[in-house]
Amino acid sequence: MALWVVVALLVFAMFNLFQGTSQRGQMTSLAFSDFLTSVEAGDVRDVTIQGETVSGHYRDGRNFSTFVPEGSNLVQTLTKRGVRISALPSDEGTPTLFSILISWFPMLLLIGVWIFFMRQMQSGGGKAMGFGKSKARLLTENSNRVTFEDVAGIDEAKQELEEIVEFLKDPHKFQRLGGKIPKGCLLVGPPGTGKTLLARAIAGEANVPFFTISGSDFVEMFVGVGASRVRDMFEQGKKNAPCIIFIDEIDAVGRHRGAGLGGGNDEREQTLNQLLVEMDGFESNEGVILIAATNRPDVLDPALLRPGRFDRQVTVPNPDILGREKILK
């Protein structure tokens, strides 16, 4: 909103500047002899006398301005020719503070807009220049905490994920024994089976921060925005480690590469490439675990599912009769 206000003020100032310039350009500067000739010919309609400066209008509406020397009997000549005369006090050529501000206002506004955009580009935190910032929302252990007790009907999936919870609670125990936790875990199942709730329960059981983002939030119309958001998301995760990064509907960004044409597909592939690089770049001992959910594992790129990335898949099926009873309870 503030940006549009600045743009509107800039347009208004430029309009006034050009309007004032055009009005000054329409005023003709006359020699005093030519002015007297026009008066004698009856071409002058009215004049305004301000000190030694005389301005006025011709009968055809044009403006003029001239300088009157001392000792001339101009008033008598104008009265004789029936010219309407107005007089203003002389300002002795000293500009007022208001006139100075008006004349310099467009330039000061341009300087202010330039400083505003330079600060936005340097900080990268403003809305105008914050396209590359991650849209991941951070849920801490104190905000709407969810545990395994809140999840019912998918007991098999909970058992498979207990290893991740143990690692987040005591990562040094695994490191001392030489064990490695999977870097990524893919939750696969139909819509509405509780994949997102299960990921939040893992973070709640381990009392670690939980970053959540949708796969469609990475891709925008601007080239390079998706890759920048991936980098920013993993930087936030490393700062809050140990933590969980959860990407919902990862098939929106993780589809097979080369499956389509167009700039939008190229941007999605760049985002996927950056995601693959980031998953290879951070080690398991940094405490950042990536969990993703999808109901279309068949369309995912094979590079996502290789060992070292999403090498563990947990199926989250529809609950059976006993599971549905637990949900209702």
C-alpha positions, 0 to 999 in steps of 0.5 A: 500500500505504501508503495502505491502511495509513493508512486501516486505522489510521484506521478502527481509531482511530475504532472505539476512540474510539467504543467508548470513548465508548459505554462511558463513556456506559453508566456512570451518574453517581449522587448519593451519597445515591442510591448509599446507597439502592441499597446498602441495597436490595441492588441493588449487586453490587460496587464499586471504590474509588479515592480518593474515587471509587467505581464498580461494577455493579448486580446487573442488570449496569449500571455506575455511578460516584459521589463519596464525601465524607470521613468516611463509613463506607462500607466498613462499610455495604458489608460489611454488605450483602454487596457485593464490595469492590475497592480501587485506589491513588489517582492524584490526578487526574493523567493519565499520558503514556500516557493523554494519548497514547491520548486524542489519538491519533485527532485526531493521526491525522486531522491526519496523514492530512490533511497526507498528502493535501495533500502528494499534491495539491500535488506530484502525484507520488504514486500516489494523486493521479498519475492524470494523469501520462503512462505513457510510458516513456523509452528513452535512447540507452544502453538497448537501442539499436536502429539501421537495421542491426537492421531488415531487410525494409522498406528502402523504409520506412527510406529514407522515414524517413532525412529525419527522422533527418537532421533530428534529427542536425542540425536547424539545417541544415534551418532555415537552408535554410528547410525544415520537417520533418513534425511527425508521421509515421504508420506504417501496416501489418499487425501484426508488420511492425516498425513499433515497431522501425522507430521505435526505430531512428530514435531510435537512429540519431539518438541521441535519447531515445525515449518510447513509449506505447500509445494505450490507456494514455491512456483511463481511467475517470476523466474528464479523465485522458487529456487530462492524460496527453497534456499531461504527455507533451508536456511531458516531450518538450519537456524532453528535446528533441530526441526522438521520441514514439512512440504505438503503436496510435493508433487506440485513441484516434484514432478518428472522433469522434462514432462512439459514445455513452457517457461512455467515448467522451466521454473518448476524444474529449477525449483526442483533442482534447487531442492535436490541440491539442498537435500544433498547439502545438509547433513543429518547431524544438523538436525533438519529432517524433511517430511513431504506428503503426496497422494501421487507418488507415481508422478514424482521425479526418480531423483527425489526418491533415491537413497539420501533424499526421500529414501523412506516412504511411509504409507498412510492408508484409510483407517480400518473399522477399529481405526475409525472407532478410535477417531470417533472416540 
